Amino acid sequence: MNSKLVSRNVLLFAAAIFIASCGTATFTKTGSDATIESLRNFELAFIDQFAVPGKKFNAAAFNAKVNEGNAKFQQAIADEKFTARRPVLVNLKGQFDADAAHLQSKASRGKITPALATEMKNDVNKTYDHALGR
Amino acid sequence: MPSAGKPKRKKHKKSELDSALGQISDESIAATKEEFQDLLSQAKGDTSELIRQNAEELERRLVLLKKRKIDKEDFDFFVENQKRDLRVFIDSQPAQQQERAEKLTLRVLEIAAKVAIALI
């Protein structure tokens, strides 16, 4: 009788731990998704600010924004609780680096077109959707 | 009841890219162009959404390049973006499907770079 009770309590305890860990994982994943969404919004705003046809290139403002972006990505990578998600964030950082390099090269020569800005934003959205498993 | 007459052949409407590719007169890339058109057509009809999406993006960007709305630097930049994104997808495919996925994505992108030069 006693052993039955002990077994039941052990089972209930195990179930409680399992349920609690699922809740924590979901909560953490939600936080991680929110970070990725925040990085997406930052990168889209970055493109909107600098991929403007005919706009004079402001190197100081551009470099400041790139530094801000680098800090955001590095922080996100360091804070990521899911180790499996770190390579995803590193990949997103790679996209940001490539976008920044291309934008600098084109904007500093006044070679931004509306189609370039649109396509860059399409790529950003697609990459982030894939990062979020959509 | 189905009609017993001549089978109706569905007319394939020529896309903007087909018309642009038709204008390429350089005979030295005729085989490359043919391979590109064949692979792109397979990719556009593939069951994988990502392969179809990649083909559609590539087609759209080749048309933008032809219309000079983007330049070759932009085109190459987008091709590299697409490759970076696709490598993750290909690695996640079962071994027996990797070769096909690679052919319909990375290979198409590689040939597209050659076709793009002839297009402008």
gemmi code that builds the backbone of each chain (N, CA, C; Angstrom):
import gemmi

chains = {
    "A": [
        ("MET", (0.842, -1.206, 0.000), (0.000, 0.000, 0.000), (0.878, 1.259, 0.000)),
        ("ASN", (1.870, 1.207, 0.938), (2.789, 2.343, 1.048), (3.621, 2.534, -0.205)),
        ("SER", (4.102, 1.400, -0.742), (4.933, 1.483, -1.956), (4.121, 2.023, -3.131)),
        ("LYS", (2.820, 1.678, -3.156), (1.950, 2.196, -4.226), (1.845, 3.718, -4.140)),
        ("LEU", (1.720, 4.179, -2.905), (1.591, 5.621, -2.674), (2.879, 6.364, -3.079)),
        ("VAL", (4.008, 5.753, -2.716), (5.306, 6.356, -3.064), (5.456, 6.433, -4.584)),
        ("SER", (5.114, 5.306, -5.261), (5.220, 5.289, -6.731), (4.355, 6.376, -7.349)),
        ("ARG", (3.135, 6.511, -6.808), (2.208, 7.509, -7.353), (2.784, 8.917, -7.166)),
        ("ASN", (3.347, 9.162, -5.979), (3.930, 10.486, -5.711), (5.124, 10.779, -6.611)),
        ("VAL", (5.935, 9.746, -6.834), (7.105, 9.913, -7.723), (6.622, 10.277, -9.129)),
        ("LEU", (5.589, 9.561, -9.582), (5.042, 9.829, -10.923), (4.491, 11.252, -11.027)),
        ("LEU", (3.745, 11.642, -9.987), (3.164, 12.991, -9.990), (4.256, 14.056, -9.986)),
        ("PHE", (5.314, 13.800, -9.222), (6.433, 14.740, -9.130), (7.119, 14.878, -10.491)),
        ("ALA", (7.343, 13.710, -11.138), (7.996, 13.716, -12.455), (7.144, 14.483, -13.464)),
        ("ALA", (5.814, 14.229, -13.394), (4.903, 14.908, -14.324), (4.938, 16.420, -14.098)),
        ("ALA", (4.976, 16.808, -12.798), (4.985, 18.241, -12.467), (6.247, 18.909, -13.016)),
        ("ILE", (7.387, 18.212, -12.855), (8.652, 18.775, -13.360), (8.605, 18.923, -14.881)),
        ("PHE", (8.059, 17.872, -15.544), (7.976, 17.895, -17.003), (7.123, 19.083, -17.477)),
        ("ILE", (5.944, 19.228, -16.837), (5.037, 20.320, -17.233), (5.693, 21.682, -16.997)),
        ("ALA", (6.354, 21.807, -15.840), (7.006, 23.083, -15.515), (8.119, 23.399, -16.505)),
        ("SER", (8.892, 22.353, -16.891), (9.993, 22.609, -17.826), (9.461, 22.998, -19.195)),
        ("CYS", (8.312, 22.394, -19.611), (7.706, 22.769, -20.888), (7.312, 24.243, -20.854)),
        ("GLY", (6.719, 24.652, -19.770), (6.285, 26.044, -19.624), (7.459, 26.989, -19.722)),
        ("THR", (8.566, 26.643, -19.070), (9.753, 27.491, -19.094), (10.307, 27.575, -20.512)),
        ("ALA", (10.349, 26.396, -21.192), (10.884, 26.375, -22.558), (10.052, 27.251, -23.474)),
        ("THR", (8.715, 27.153, -23.339), (7.835, 27.952, -24.184), (8.060, 29.434, -23.913)),
        ("PHE", (8.170, 29.746, -22.624), (8.347, 31.144, -22.247), (9.655, 31.694, -22.830)),
        ("THR", (10.757, 30.867, -22.681), (12.056, 31.310, -23.171), (12.031, 31.448, -24.686)),
        ("LYS", (11.358, 30.484, -25.366), (11.290, 30.524, -26.823), (10.567, 31.794, -27.265)),
        ("THR", (9.501, 32.151, -26.555), (8.762, 33.362, -26.886), (9.694, 34.572, -26.782)),
        ("GLY", (10.509, 34.591, -25.730), (11.458, 35.693, -25.556), (12.471, 35.729, -26.676)),
        ("SER", (12.951, 34.562, -27.076), (13.924, 34.452, -28.158), (13.306, 34.913, -29.486)),
        ("ASP", (12.062, 34.530, -29.732), (11.349, 34.971, -30.941), (11.204, 36.494, -30.951)),
        ("ALA", (10.904, 37.036, -29.778), (10.724, 38.497, -29.684), (12.039, 39.213, -30.001)),
        ("THR", (13.162, 38.629, -29.558), (14.470, 39.228, -29.852), (14.704, 39.230, -31.361)),
        ("ILE", (14.381, 38.103, -31.997), (14.582, 38.007, -33.455), (13.691, 39.025, -34.177)),
        ("GLU", (12.452, 39.178, -33.718), (11.551, 40.165, -34.331), (12.111, 41.583, -34.162)),
        ("SER", (12.704, 41.826, -32.989), (13.266, 43.146, -32.727), (14.458, 43.419, -33.657)),
        ("LEU", (15.272, 42.382, -33.897), (16.403, 42.528, -34.820), (15.915, 42.752, -36.248)),
        ("ARG", (14.828, 42.064, -36.612), (14.248, 42.247, -37.946), (13.820, 43.711, -38.123)),
        ("ASN", (13.101, 44.229, -37.118), (12.610, 45.610, -37.217), (13.764, 46.604, -37.303)),
        ("PHE", (14.823, 46.322, -36.552), (15.992, 47.206, -36.597), (16.590, 47.212, -38.002)),
        ("GLU", (16.729, 46.026, -38.584), (17.372, 45.927, -39.903), (16.496, 46.555, -41.002)),
        ("LEU", (15.187, 46.377, -40.905), (14.290, 46.990, -41.898), (14.354, 48.522, -41.803)),
        ("ALA", (14.402, 49.019, -40.560), (14.480, 50.478, -40.359), (15.824, 51.016, -40.877)),
        ("PHE", (16.863, 50.227, -40.706), (18.207, 50.584, -41.194), (18.179, 50.740, -42.725)),
        ("ILE", (17.557, 49.792, -43.391), (17.451, 49.864, -44.861), (16.608, 51.071, -45.259)),
        ("ASP", (15.490, 51.276, -44.551), (14.626, 52.430, -44.853), (15.380, 53.745, -44.704)),
        ("GLN", (16.269, 53.798, -43.720), (16.994, 55.053, -43.459), (18.072, 55.339, -44.507)),
        ("PHE", (18.737, 54.281, -44.980), (19.903, 54.529, -45.844), (19.726, 54.123, -47.308)),
        ("ALA", (18.733, 53.293, -47.591), (18.520, 52.916, -48.996), (17.470, 53.834, -49.615)),
        ("VAL", (17.827, 55.104, -49.685), (16.886, 56.097, -50.223), (17.512, 56.715, -51.480)),
        ("PRO", (16.883, 56.489, -52.646), (17.463, 57.031, -53.881), (17.624, 58.548, -53.802)),
        ("GLY", (18.781, 59.024, -54.207), (19.027, 60.466, -54.266), (19.430, 61.102, -52.945)),
        ("LYS", (19.369, 60.365, -51.845), (19.711, 60.930, -50.534), (21.235, 60.975, -50.376)),
        ("LYS", (21.733, 62.122, -49.864), (23.177, 62.256, -49.661), (23.622, 61.290, -48.564)),
        ("PHE", (24.722, 60.608, -48.817), (25.202, 59.610, -47.858), (25.879, 60.292, -46.675)),
        ("ASN", (25.406, 59.966, -45.478), (25.977, 60.521, -44.251), (26.788, 59.416, -43.561)),
        ("ALA", (28.106, 59.433, -43.785), (28.970, 58.351, -43.307), (28.943, 58.214, -41.781)),
        ("ALA", (28.919, 59.353, -41.080), (28.930, 59.308, -39.612), (27.656, 58.649, -39.080)),
        ("ALA", (26.513, 59.066, -39.639), (25.237, 58.488, -39.193), (25.184, 57.002, -39.546)),
        ("PHE", (25.714, 56.679, -40.718), (25.719, 55.278, -41.159), (26.561, 54.420, -40.203)),
        ("ASN", (27.769, 54.879, -39.914), (28.657, 54.105, -39.027), (28.063, 53.956, -37.625)),
        ("ALA", (27.417, 55.014, -37.144), (26.795, 54.959, -35.812), (25.708, 53.882, -35.791)),
        ("LYS", (24.920, 53.835, -36.866), (23.823, 52.841, -36.934), (24.388, 51.421, -37.038)),
        ("VAL", (25.470, 51.271, -37.814), (26.087, 49.944, -37.943), (26.630, 49.490, -36.584)),
        ("ASN", (27.264, 50.403, -35.866), (27.780, 50.062, -34.524), (26.647, 49.666, -33.588)),
        ("GLU", (25.545, 50.404, -33.690), (24.374, 50.079, -32.858), (23.867, 48.672, -33.209)),
        ("GLY", (23.820, 48.389, -34.492), (23.377, 47.062, -34.945), (24.314, 45.968, -34.455)),
        ("ASN", (25.617, 46.195, -34.599), (26.589, 45.189, -34.140), (26.394, 44.881, -32.657)),
        ("ALA", (26.198, 45.934, -31.875), (26.008, 45.748, -30.428), (24.737, 44.942, -30.158)),
        ("LYS", (23.663, 45.260, -30.888), (22.390, 44.545, -30.686), (22.538, 43.056, -31.002)),
        ("PHE", (23.194, 42.761, -32.128), (23.356, 41.358, -32.516), (24.249, 40.616, -31.523)),
        ("GLN", (25.350, 41.247, -31.112), (26.260, 40.591, -30.167), (25.560, 40.311, -28.836)),
        ("GLN", (24.756, 41.274, -28.403), (24.004, 41.097, -27.156), (23.012, 39.947, -27.292)),
        ("ALA", (22.320, 39.915, -28.433), (21.321, 38.861, -28.654), (21.988, 37.484, -28.661)),
        ("ILE", (23.164, 37.385, -29.282), (23.879, 36.097, -29.339), (24.312, 35.686, -27.928)),
        ("ALA", (24.838, 36.654, -27.176), (25.311, 36.353, -25.817), (24.165, 35.953, -24.897)),
        ("ASP", (22.999, 36.588, -25.083), (21.859, 36.341, -24.185), (21.050, 35.099, -24.556)),
        ("GLU", (21.275, 34.552, -25.749), (20.440, 33.447, -26.229), (20.572, 32.210, -25.334)),
        ("LYS", (19.432, 31.763, -24.798), (19.451, 30.618, -23.881), (19.506, 29.293, -24.644)),
        ("PHE", (18.861, 29.270, -25.814), (18.864, 28.051, -26.634), (20.171, 27.996, -27.416)),
        ("THR", (21.035, 27.067, -27.051), (22.325, 27.006, -27.752), (22.114, 26.705, -29.236)),
        ("ALA", (21.057, 25.935, -29.533), (20.785, 25.585, -30.933), (20.410, 26.815, -31.760)),
        ("ARG", (19.982, 27.865, -31.082), (19.561, 29.056, -31.815), (20.704, 30.037, -32.070)),
        ("ARG", (21.825, 29.798, -31.408), (22.948, 30.739, -31.588), (23.423, 30.793, -33.047)),
        ("PRO", (23.590, 29.614, -33.701), (24.025, 29.688, -35.115), (23.035, 30.459, -35.989)),
        ("VAL", (21.748, 30.381, -35.631), (20.721, 31.116, -36.389), (20.980, 32.618, -36.252)),
        ("LEU", (21.270, 33.041, -35.015), (21.544, 34.467, -34.769), (22.852, 34.901, -35.452)),
        ("VAL", (23.826, 33.999, -35.443), (25.098, 34.304, -36.117), (24.843, 34.484, -37.622)),
        ("ASN", (23.970, 33.655, -38.159), (23.606, 33.753, -39.573), (22.900, 35.090, -39.869)),
        ("LEU", (22.028, 35.512, -38.947), (21.326, 36.792, -39.116), (22.321, 37.956, -39.038)),
        ("LYS", (23.310, 37.797, -38.195), (24.355, 38.830, -38.093), (25.116, 38.907, -39.430)),
        ("GLY", (25.349, 37.735, -40.023), (26.022, 37.677, -41.330), (25.223, 38.432, -42.387)),
        ("GLN", (23.894, 38.281, -42.323), (23.014, 38.997, -43.263), (23.127, 40.511, -43.031)),
        ("PHE", (23.130, 40.903, -41.762), (23.235, 42.336, -41.434), (24.574, 42.902, -41.947)),
        ("ASP", (25.660, 42.167, -41.721), (26.989, 42.612, -42.185), (26.986, 42.790, -43.711)),
        ("ALA", (26.416, 41.789, -44.405), (26.389, 41.844, -45.879), (25.536, 43.021, -46.347)),
        ("ASP", (24.390, 43.230, -45.706), (23.509, 44.349, -46.072), (24.216, 45.685, -45.851)),
        ("ALA", (24.886, 45.801, -44.698), (25.571, 47.059, -44.381), (26.677, 47.340, -45.403)),
        ("ALA", (27.449, 46.314, -45.748), (28.543, 46.501, -46.704), (28.002, 46.915, -48.075)),
        ("HIS", (26.930, 46.251, -48.510), (26.376, 46.579, -49.829), (25.761, 47.977, -49.836)),
        ("LEU", (25.040, 48.289, -48.769), (24.414, 49.621, -48.678), (25.469, 50.728, -48.692)),
        ("GLN", (26.538, 50.519, -47.929), (27.591, 51.542, -47.867), (28.200, 51.752, -49.256)),
        ("SER", (28.500, 50.623, -49.902), (29.105, 50.698, -51.233), (28.193, 51.437, -52.227)),
        ("LYS", (26.906, 51.143, -52.195), (25.992, 51.743, -53.170), (25.606, 53.178, -52.796)),
        ("ALA", (25.284, 53.378, -51.519), (24.809, 54.707, -51.102), (25.924, 55.746, -51.215)),
        ("SER", (27.156, 55.345, -50.919), (28.260, 56.319, -50.978), (28.550, 56.743, -52.416)),
        ("ARG", (28.082, 55.955, -53.385), (28.271, 56.324, -54.800), (26.966, 56.814, -55.431)),
        ("GLY", (25.943, 56.996, -54.596), (24.648, 57.478, -55.098), (24.001, 56.498, -56.068)),
        ("LYS", (24.158, 55.197, -55.796), (23.628, 54.198, -56.740), (22.495, 53.358, -56.144)),
        ("ILE", (21.718, 53.989, -55.295), (20.559, 53.285, -54.713), (19.358, 53.451, -55.647)),
        ("THR", (18.664, 52.365, -55.888), (17.427, 52.446, -56.682), (16.254, 51.961, -55.820)),
        ("PRO", (15.033, 52.345, -56.172), (13.886, 51.862, -55.382), (13.809, 50.331, -55.377)),
        ("ALA", (14.143, 49.716, -56.506), (14.068, 48.246, -56.592), (15.081, 47.597, -55.657)),
        ("LEU", (16.255, 48.204, -55.516), (17.269, 47.649, -54.604), (16.733, 47.639, -53.172)),
        ("ALA", (16.159, 48.773, -52.743), (15.625, 48.857, -51.376), (14.527, 47.818, -51.157)),
        ("THR", (13.621, 47.697, -52.127), (12.506, 46.740, -51.995), (13.024, 45.310, -51.897)),
        ("GLU", (13.960, 44.969, -52.778), (14.473, 43.598, -52.788), (15.281, 43.291, -51.523)),
        ("MET", (16.013, 44.286, -51.019), (16.770, 44.061, -49.777), (15.803, 43.749, -48.634)),
        ("LYS", (14.711, 44.494, -48.584), (13.742, 44.265, -47.498), (13.038, 42.909, -47.669)),
        ("ASN", (12.801, 42.522, -48.927), (12.233, 41.180, -49.179), (13.147, 40.101, -48.618)),
        ("ASP", (14.458, 40.264, -48.867), (15.429, 39.268, -48.399), (15.484, 39.219, -46.874)),
        ("VAL", (15.450, 40.390, -46.254), (15.494, 40.443, -44.785), (14.280, 39.702, -44.219)),
        ("ASN", (13.106, 40.022, -44.739), (11.895, 39.367, -44.223), (11.937, 37.853, -44.419)),
        ("LYS", (12.411, 37.438, -45.587), (12.480, 35.995, -45.867), (13.455, 35.303, -44.898)),
        ("THR", (14.643, 35.894, -44.733), (15.653, 35.285, -43.848), (15.141, 35.170, -42.420)),
        ("TYR", (14.477, 36.228, -41.944), (13.971, 36.203, -40.555), (12.814, 35.217, -40.415)),
        ("ASP", (11.975, 35.125, -41.446), (10.888, 34.138, -41.398), (11.469, 32.732, -41.283)),
        ("HIS", (12.515, 32.468, -42.065), (13.135, 31.140, -41.996), (13.773, 30.907, -40.619)),
        ("ALA", (14.372, 31.960, -40.084), (15.001, 31.835, -38.746), (13.952, 31.478, -37.687)),
        ("LEU", (12.748, 31.965, -37.898), (11.673, 31.699, -36.926), (10.903, 30.428, -37.270)),
        ("GLY", (11.388, 29.711, -38.301), (10.769, 28.450, -38.694), (9.435, 28.622, -39.407)),
        ("ARG", (9.245, 29.758, -40.074), (7.977, 29.981, -40.798), (8.130, 29.689, -42.278)),
    ],
    "B": [
        ("MET", (-19.060, 14.182, -70.272), (-18.216, 13.265, -71.038), (-17.075, 14.036, -71.693)),
        ("PRO", (-15.882, 13.526, -71.610), (-14.787, 14.280, -72.206), (-14.868, 14.258, -73.724)),
        ("SER", (-14.492, 15.332, -74.366), (-14.573, 15.392, -75.826), (-13.505, 14.471, -76.424)),
        ("ALA", (-13.885, 13.855, -77.567), (-12.960, 12.908, -78.188), (-12.110, 13.565, -79.265)),
        ("GLY", (-12.213, 14.864, -79.370), (-11.456, 15.575, -80.411), (-9.977, 15.654, -80.097)),
        ("LYS", (-9.325, 16.537, -80.799), (-7.880, 16.718, -80.593), (-7.604, 17.161, -79.163)),
        ("PRO", (-6.586, 16.589, -78.536), (-6.279, 17.063, -77.179), (-5.871, 18.528, -77.208)),
        ("LYS", (-6.469, 19.275, -76.274), (-6.163, 20.710, -76.268), (-4.792, 20.925, -75.654)),
        ("ARG", (-3.931, 21.584, -76.364), (-2.604, 21.845, -75.812), (-2.648, 23.183, -75.079)),
        ("LYS", (-2.296, 23.122, -73.815), (-2.295, 24.344, -73.019), (-1.181, 25.265, -73.502)),
        ("LYS", (-1.553, 26.481, -73.872), (-0.535, 27.417, -74.356), (0.289, 27.950, -73.199)),
        ("HIS", (1.622, 27.806, -73.317), (2.502, 28.326, -72.282), (2.769, 29.790, -72.583)),
        ("LYS", (2.265, 30.655, -71.708), (2.441, 32.084, -71.949), (3.902, 32.461, -71.706)),
        ("LYS", (4.470, 33.157, -72.669), (5.874, 33.543, -72.531), (6.036, 34.581, -71.432)),
        ("SER", (6.958, 34.299, -70.519), (7.186, 35.259, -69.442), (8.130, 36.359, -69.926)),
        ("GLU", (8.228, 37.421, -69.114), (9.142, 38.518, -69.455), (10.567, 37.997, -69.570)),
        ("LEU", (10.898, 37.043, -68.682), (12.257, 36.498, -68.693), (12.478, 35.658, -69.957)),
        ("ASP", (11.470, 34.867, -70.359), (11.603, 34.076, -71.588), (11.911, 34.994, -72.764)),
        ("SER", (11.176, 36.119, -72.836), (11.391, 37.066, -73.948), (12.801, 37.632, -73.897)),
        ("ALA", (13.241, 37.986, -72.683), (14.585, 38.564, -72.540), (15.652, 37.537, -72.920)),
        ("LEU", (15.453, 36.296, -72.484), (16.435, 35.250, -72.800), (16.452, 34.962, -74.302)),
        ("GLY", (15.290, 35.100, -74.922), (15.187, 34.883, -76.369), (16.005, 35.876, -77.170)),
        ("GLN", (16.280, 37.017, -76.567), (17.042, 38.067, -77.269), (18.557, 37.849, -77.181)),
        ("ILE", (18.970, 36.898, -76.355), (20.415, 36.649, -76.242), (20.891, 35.959, -77.527)),
        ("SER", (21.797, 36.644, -78.222), (22.233, 36.085, -79.500), (23.597, 35.379, -79.396)),
        ("ASP", (24.233, 35.509, -78.240), (25.555, 34.925, -78.047), (25.472, 33.385, -78.077)),
        ("GLU", (25.969, 32.806, -79.166), (25.881, 31.352, -79.348), (26.725, 30.582, -78.333)),
        ("SER", (27.760, 31.238, -77.814), (28.670, 30.535, -76.904), (27.995, 30.169, -75.577)),
        ("ILE", (26.896, 30.827, -75.278), (26.226, 30.453, -74.021), (24.872, 29.771, -74.273)),
        ("ALA", (24.671, 29.311, -75.527), (23.390, 28.679, -75.874), (23.092, 27.477, -74.960)),
        ("ALA", (24.106, 26.634, -74.728), (23.893, 25.434, -73.902), (23.610, 25.817, -72.453)),
        ("THR", (24.334, 26.835, -71.967), (24.139, 27.313, -70.588), (22.716, 27.847, -70.437)),
        ("LYS", (22.290, 28.625, -71.436), (20.945, 29.222, -71.393), (19.879, 28.122, -71.363)),
        ("GLU", (20.106, 27.097, -72.191), (19.138, 26.003, -72.257), (19.063, 25.257, -70.915)),
        ("GLU", (20.226, 24.989, -70.332), (20.261, 24.303, -69.030), (19.564, 25.159, -67.967)),
        ("PHE", (19.832, 26.462, -68.036), (19.231, 27.382, -67.068), (17.700, 27.357, -67.175)),
        ("GLN", (17.200, 27.460, -68.408), (15.743, 27.498, -68.604), (15.096, 26.192, -68.130)),
        ("ASP", (15.793, 25.085, -68.397), (15.268, 23.777, -67.991), (15.207, 23.659, -66.461)),
        ("LEU", (16.317, 24.013, -65.808), (16.363, 23.900, -64.342), (15.403, 24.879, -63.666)),
        ("LEU", (15.325, 26.092, -64.219), (14.427, 27.095, -63.630), (12.975, 26.632, -63.729)),
        ("SER", (12.643, 26.049, -64.866), (11.280, 25.565, -65.059), (10.973, 24.416, -64.077)),
        ("GLN", (11.936, 23.512, -63.894), (11.749, 22.425, -62.905), (11.586, 22.992, -61.494)),
        ("ALA", (12.416, 23.984, -61.180), (12.391, 24.579, -59.830), (11.047, 25.262, -59.574)),
        ("LYS", (10.523, 25.940, -60.587), (9.266, 26.667, -60.414), (8.080, 25.718, -60.209)),
        ("GLY", (8.253, 24.473, -60.671), (7.164, 23.501, -60.518), (7.423, 22.511, -59.393)),
        ("ASP", (8.465, 22.728, -58.622), (8.813, 21.775, -57.560), (7.792, 21.801, -56.419)),
        ("THR", (7.754, 20.703, -55.675), (6.793, 20.627, -54.560), (7.276, 21.432, -53.345)),
        ("SER", (8.576, 21.669, -53.256), (9.092, 22.422, -52.109), (8.864, 23.929, -52.306)),
        ("GLU", (8.224, 24.529, -51.325), (7.912, 25.958, -51.416), (9.186, 26.792, -51.501)),
        ("LEU", (10.207, 26.349, -50.767), (11.452, 27.124, -50.742), (12.154, 27.116, -52.097)),
        ("ILE", (12.101, 25.969, -52.778), (12.720, 25.882, -54.115), (11.947, 26.765, -55.095)),
        ("ARG", (10.617, 26.717, -55.008), (9.790, 27.554, -55.903), (10.038, 29.034, -55.624)),
        ("GLN", (10.076, 29.371, -54.336), (10.290, 30.769, -53.930), (11.637, 31.285, -54.456)),
        ("ASN", (12.659, 30.449, -54.343), (13.993, 30.822, -54.806), (13.982, 31.080, -56.319)),
        ("ALA", (13.299, 30.186, -57.061), (13.241, 30.333, -58.524), (12.495, 31.611, -58.907)),
        ("GLU", (11.407, 31.886, -58.198), (10.619, 33.085, -58.514), (11.406, 34.363, -58.223)),
        ("GLU", (12.133, 34.343, -57.112), (12.974, 35.507, -56.761), (14.042, 35.738, -57.822)),
        ("LEU", (14.658, 34.650, -58.218), (15.729, 34.741, -59.219), (15.180, 35.294, -60.533)),
        ("GLU", (14.039, 34.802, -60.953), (13.425, 35.261, -62.193), (13.108, 36.760, -62.111)),
        ("ARG", (12.512, 37.153, -60.971), (12.146, 38.570, -60.790), (13.393, 39.468, -60.866)),
        ("ARG", (14.479, 39.004, -60.256), (15.695, 39.830, -60.215), (16.394, 39.880, -61.570)),
        ("LEU", (16.283, 38.809, -62.331), (16.855, 38.857, -63.687), (16.085, 39.864, -64.548)),
        ("VAL", (14.783, 39.906, -64.362), (13.961, 40.873, -65.104), (14.319, 42.298, -64.666)),
        ("LEU", (14.497, 42.502, -63.356), (14.895, 43.834, -62.844), (16.254, 44.247, -63.412)),
        ("LEU", (17.149, 43.271, -63.528), (18.477, 43.546, -64.091), (18.359, 43.935, -65.560)),
        ("LYS", (17.566, 43.177, -66.289), (17.367, 43.466, -67.717), (16.778, 44.868, -67.906)),
        ("LYS", (15.862, 45.249, -66.997), (15.225, 46.577, -67.101), (16.091, 47.674, -66.491)),
        ("ARG", (17.261, 47.298, -65.986), (18.222, 48.226, -65.355), (17.661, 48.890, -64.088)),
        ("LYS", (16.775, 48.182, -63.419), (16.270, 48.726, -62.141), (17.203, 48.331, -60.999)),
        ("ILE", (18.007, 47.311, -61.230), (19.133, 46.987, -60.343), (20.330, 46.748, -61.266)),
        ("ASP", (21.558, 46.845, -60.717), (22.721, 46.581, -61.576), (23.327, 45.214, -61.241)),
        ("LYS", (24.406, 44.879, -61.948), (25.002, 43.547, -61.773), (25.529, 43.346, -60.347)),
        ("GLU", (26.052, 44.422, -59.740), (26.519, 44.318, -58.338), (25.372, 43.921, -57.419)),
        ("ASP", (24.219, 44.576, -57.621), (23.038, 44.243, -56.801), (22.627, 42.797, -57.045)),
        ("PHE", (22.607, 42.419, -58.321), (22.188, 41.061, -58.675), (23.090, 40.033, -57.980)),
        ("ASP", (24.411, 40.244, -58.071), (25.361, 39.309, -57.437), (25.171, 39.268, -55.913)),
        ("PHE", (24.902, 40.423, -55.343), (24.652, 40.508, -53.899), (23.432, 39.653, -53.520)),
        ("PHE", (22.354, 39.770, -54.304), (21.141, 38.995, -54.005), (21.369, 37.493, -54.202)),
        ("VAL", (22.153, 37.150, -55.218), (22.452, 35.733, -55.444), (23.204, 35.163, -54.235)),
        ("GLU", (24.156, 35.922, -53.711), (24.897, 35.464, -52.517), (23.972, 35.322, -51.308)),
        ("ASN", (23.040, 36.269, -51.163), (22.040, 36.182, -50.074), (21.230, 34.893, -50.196)),
        ("GLN", (20.787, 34.623, -51.425), (19.960, 33.438, -51.665), (20.755, 32.167, -51.343)),
        ("LYS", (22.026, 32.158, -51.755), (22.871, 30.977, -51.499), (23.035, 30.748, -50.000)),
        ("ARG", (23.283, 31.836, -49.257), (23.495, 31.732, -47.812), (22.248, 31.125, -47.141)),
        ("ASP", (21.096, 31.610, -47.584), (19.841, 31.147, -47.004), (19.567, 29.682, -47.377)),
        ("LEU", (19.942, 29.307, -48.605), (19.614, 27.962, -49.093), (20.501, 26.867, -48.513)),
        ("ARG", (21.734, 27.218, -48.150), (22.655, 26.193, -47.633), (22.069, 25.508, -46.401)),
        ("VAL", (21.405, 26.284, -45.553), (20.780, 25.729, -44.347), (19.684, 24.745, -44.761)),
        ("PHE", (18.902, 25.143, -45.760), (17.801, 24.304, -46.242), (18.341, 22.995, -46.824)),
        ("ILE", (19.376, 23.081, -47.668), (19.922, 21.880, -48.320), (20.488, 20.913, -47.280)),
        ("ASP", (21.195, 21.456, -46.307), (21.774, 20.594, -45.260), (20.696, 19.868, -44.465)),
        ("SER", (19.501, 20.463, -44.406), (18.430, 19.843, -43.623), (17.665, 18.779, -44.415)),
        ("GLN", (17.961, 18.647, -45.717), (17.252, 17.673, -46.554), (17.811, 16.264, -46.344)),
        ("PRO", (16.957, 15.222, -46.507), (17.485, 13.856, -46.435), (18.550, 13.657, -47.524)),
        ("ALA", (19.548, 12.810, -47.218), (20.696, 12.637, -48.123), (20.288, 12.395, -49.575)),
        ("GLN", (19.267, 11.550, -49.781), (18.895, 11.194, -51.161), (18.238, 12.360, -51.912)),
        ("GLN", (17.794, 13.387, -51.168), (17.152, 14.531, -51.841), (18.083, 15.738, -51.970)),
        ("GLN", (19.245, 15.626, -51.340), (20.155, 16.786, -51.326), (20.655, 17.158, -52.718)),
        ("GLU", (20.960, 16.122, -53.522), (21.523, 16.389, -54.850), (20.522, 17.162, -55.715)),
        ("ARG", (19.266, 16.703, -55.682), (18.230, 17.380, -56.474), (18.007, 18.811, -55.962)),
        ("ALA", (17.930, 18.945, -54.640), (17.706, 20.274, -54.052), (18.839, 21.223, -54.430)),
        ("GLU", (20.039, 20.696, -54.438), (21.206, 21.517, -54.765), (21.158, 21.948, -56.238)),
        ("LYS", (20.743, 21.003, -57.095), (20.670, 21.295, -58.531), (19.629, 22.387, -58.807)),
        ("LEU", (18.505, 22.313, -58.097), (17.414, 23.257, -58.370), (17.558, 24.582, -57.614)),
        ("THR", (18.615, 24.690, -56.828), (18.808, 25.952, -56.096), (20.199, 26.528, -56.395)),
        ("LEU", (21.223, 25.947, -55.782), (22.576, 26.511, -55.935), (23.055, 26.469, -57.376)),
        ("ARG", (22.794, 25.348, -58.063), (23.232, 25.224, -59.468), (22.523, 26.279, -60.337)),
        ("VAL", (21.227, 26.444, -60.132), (20.475, 27.448, -60.922), (21.071, 28.834, -60.677)),
        ("LEU", (21.401, 29.118, -59.427), (21.956, 30.438, -59.099), (23.325, 30.649, -59.748)),
        ("GLU", (24.120, 29.571, -59.783), (25.447, 29.676, -60.413), (25.322, 29.965, -61.908)),
        ("ILE", (24.429, 29.228, -62.569), (24.269, 29.432, -64.020), (23.667, 30.811, -64.275)),
        ("ALA", (22.773, 31.247, -63.380), (22.112, 32.549, -63.561), (23.130, 33.685, -63.638)),
        ("ALA", (24.221, 33.551, -62.886), (25.243, 34.599, -62.910), (25.843, 34.727, -64.309)),
        ("LYS", (26.003, 33.578, -65.004), (26.550, 33.614, -66.365), (25.516, 34.182, -67.340)),
        ("VAL", (24.269, 33.738, -67.169), (23.202, 34.214, -68.052), (23.014, 35.728, -67.878)),
        ("ALA", (23.158, 36.197, -66.630), (22.953, 37.624, -66.337), (23.912, 38.506, -67.132)),
        ("ILE", (25.143, 38.031, -67.296), (26.135, 38.819, -68.042), (25.671, 38.995, -69.490)),
        ("ALA", (25.139, 37.915, -70.054), (24.692, 37.984, -71.448), (23.418, 38.805, -71.601)),
        ("LEU", (22.706, 38.932, -70.492), (21.402, 39.613, -70.523), (21.545, 41.138, -70.560)),
        ("ILE", (22.688, 41.638, -70.053), (22.821, 43.107, -69.956), (23.772, 43.686, -71.018)),
    ],
}
model = gemmi.Model(1)
for chain_id, residues in chains.items():
    chain = gemmi.Chain(chain_id)
    for i, (resn, *xyz) in enumerate(residues, 1):
        res = gemmi.Residue()
        res.name, res.seqid = resn, gemmi.SeqId(i, " ")
        for name, pos in zip(("N", "CA", "C"), xyz):
            atom = gemmi.Atom()
            atom.name, atom.element = name, gemmi.Element(name[0])
            atom.pos, atom.b_iso = gemmi.Position(*pos), 0.0
            res.add_atom(atom)
        chain.add_residue(res)
    model.add_chain(chain)
structure = gemmi.Structure()
structure.add_model(model)
structure.setup_entities()
